[in-house]
C-alpha cells in the first residue's frame, strides 16, 4: 500500500497536475511489481505543494523516491516483527 500525506480524496494528486499524478501512478505500479510481501505500507515522501515532478521517461524502472521509501518500509516491518 502506498501512503501519501495528502488531503483526503486526492489519491493521485492535485486536479490537473498530470506530472504529479503520473509520478504517483508510476510508483504504485512499481510497488505492485517489487513489493517483497503483502501488508507493507510504503510512505512516499512527496509533499502536497511546491514539488517539481519530471516526466516519466522509463516506466520499467522504479523511481529513487519510491525505492528509498520501500527500503525504509521493509526495515520498519523487520523491526516490528522482532
TIBA-295501 format. One record per residue: residue in three letters; x, y, z of N, C-alpha, C in turn. Coordinates in pm, whole numbers, padded with zeros to 5 digits, always signed. Layout:
ALAXYZXYZXYZ
...
END
This chain:
UNK+00084-00116+00000+00000+00000+00000+00090+00124+00000
UNK+00053+00221-00080+00122+00349-00078+00047+00444+00012
UNK+00120+00523+00087+00060+00625+00172+00122+00759+00139
UNK+00037+00857+00120+00080+00995+00095+00012+01086+00195
UNK+00084+01181+00247+00028+01278+00342-00040+01390+00262
UNK-00147+01354+00193-00219+01448+00108-00363+01458+00155
UNK-00434+01563+00114-00574+01578+00153-00660+01460+00107
UNK-00757+01426+00188-00848+01316+00157-00916+01339+00022
UNK-00924+01236-00057-00989+01245-00187-00896+01277-00302
UNK-00770+01299-00273-00673+01331-00378-00565+01223-00382
UNK-00606+01101-00408-00515+00987-00401-00400+00996-00501
UNK-00426+01051-00619-00322+01061-00720-00258+01199-00729
UNK-00317+01298-00665-00259+01430-00668-00361+01539-00696
UNK-00309+01658-00719-00395+01774-00743-00462+01763-00879
UNK-00587+01806-00889-00655+01805-01018-00577+01887-01121
UNK-00558+01828-01237-00489+01898-01344-00337+01888-01342
UNK-00279+01836-01233-00133+01822-01225-00095+01684-01279
UNK-00085+01676-01408-00064+01547-01476+00069+01483-01437
UNK+00175+01561-01426+00305+01504-01391+00303+01446-01250
UNK+00236+01513-01157+00224+01462-01020+00145+01331-01021
UNK+00036+01329-01093-00049+01210-01098+00023+01092-01162
UNK+00096+01118-01268+00171+01011-01334+00284+00958-01246
UNK+00345+01046-01169+00451+01002-01078+00396+00907-00973
UNK+00282+00940-00916+00221+00853-00815+00178+00721-00879
UNK+00118+00726-00996+00076+00605-01065+00197+00518-01098
UNK+00305+00579-01143+00429+00505-01172+00480+00435-01046
UNK+00483+00506-00933+00530+00447-00808+00437+00334-00762
UNK+00309+00352-00781+00212+00248-00743+00235+00121-00824
UNK+00251+00134-00954+00275+00018-01039+00410-00046-01009
UNK+00511+00035-00981+00642-00019-00944+00635-00098-00815
UNK+00562-00044-00718+00549-00114-00590+00473-00246-00607
UNK+00370-00245-00692+00294-00368-00716+00384-00478-00772
UNK+00484-00439-00846+00576-00535-00906+00689-00575-00810
UNK+00733-00484-00724+00855-00506-00645+00833-00537-00497
UNK+00713-00519-00445+00690-00538-00301+00724-00683-00262
UNK+00806-00702-00160+00851-00836-00125+00749-00920-00049
UNK+00650-00855+00014+00548-00930+00087+00424-00843+00105
UNK+00308-00906+00124+00183-00829+00140+00177-00758+00275
UNK+00096-00654+00280+00076-00582+00405+00177-00472+00430
UNK+00267-00450+00339+00370-00348+00354+00311-00211+00324
UNK+00336-00114+00410+00289+00022+00391+00409+00110+00358
UNK+00408+00166+00237+00518+00249+00189+00473+00394+00192
UNK+00543+00474+00270+00510+00616+00289+00593+00699+00192
UNK+00530+00745+00084+00603+00823-00015+00632+00963+00039
UNK+00748+01019+00004+00791+01146+00062+00741+01270-00012
UNK+00653+01256-00108+00614+01372-00188+00526+01469-00108
UNK+00563+01597-00107+00479+01697-00042+00360+01731-00132
UNK+00255+01783-00073+00136+01818-00148+00162+01935-00242
UNK+00236+02031-00197+00260+02151-00277+00410+02172-00301
UNK+00437+02257-00398+00573+02305-00426+00673+02192-00452
UNK+00632+02097-00530+00720+01987-00570+00724+01986-00722
UNK+00841+01981-00779+00856+01974-00923+00863+01828-00964
UNK+00773+01787-01048+00769+01649-01096+00818+01646-01239
UNK+00908+01555-01268+00961+01544-01403+00884+01435-01478
UNK+00877+01445-01610+00807+01341-01687+00873+01204-01667
UNK+00792+01100-01667+00842+00963-01653+00900+00921-01788
UNK+01028+00891-01791+01092+00851-01917+01100+00700-01930
UNK+01102+00629-01817+01114+00483-01821+01016+00423-01720
UNK+00909+00367-01770+00807+00310-01682+00846+00173-01628
UNK+00960+00120-01668+01003-00011-01621+01098-00003-01502
UNK+01139+00118-01465+01234+00137-01355+01168+00214-01242
UNK+01186+00166-01120+01129+00232-01002+01200+00365-00978
UNK+01125+00465-00936+01184+00595-00905+01271+00584-00779
UNK+01366+00675-00767+01453+00675-00649+01373+00698-00522
UNK+01276+00789-00527+01194+00818-00408+01117+00694-00363
UNK+01061+00622-00458+00985+00501-00424+01078+00391-00372
UNK+01194+00377-00434+01290+00275-00390+01336+00301-00246
UNK+01365+00426-00214+01406+00460-00078+01293+00438+00021
UNK+01171+00478-00017+01056+00459+00072+01028+00311+00093
UNK+01043+00231-00011+01024+00086+00001+01128+00026+00095
UNK+01253+00066+00082+01358+00015+00170+01330+00052+00316
UNK+01286+00174+00341+01253+00216+00477+01135+00136+00532
UNK+01036+00110+00448+00920+00032+00492+00959-00112+00525
UNK+01049-00170+00448+01096-00306+00475+01172-00310+00607
UNK+01256-00209+00630+01331-00203+00756+01237-00188+00876
UNK+01136-00100+00863+01038-00083+00971+00961-00212+00997
UNK+00923-00280+00891+00849-00405+00906+00934-00512+00975
UNK+01064-00515+00943+01154-00610+01007+01168-00585+01156
UNK+01174-00458+01195+01185-00424+01336+01056-00457+01412
UNK+00942-00440+01345+00814-00470+01411+00795-00619+01432
UNK+00856-00701+01346+00843-00846+01359+00922-00898+01479
UNK+01029-00830+01514+01114-00875+01624+01075-00801+01746
END
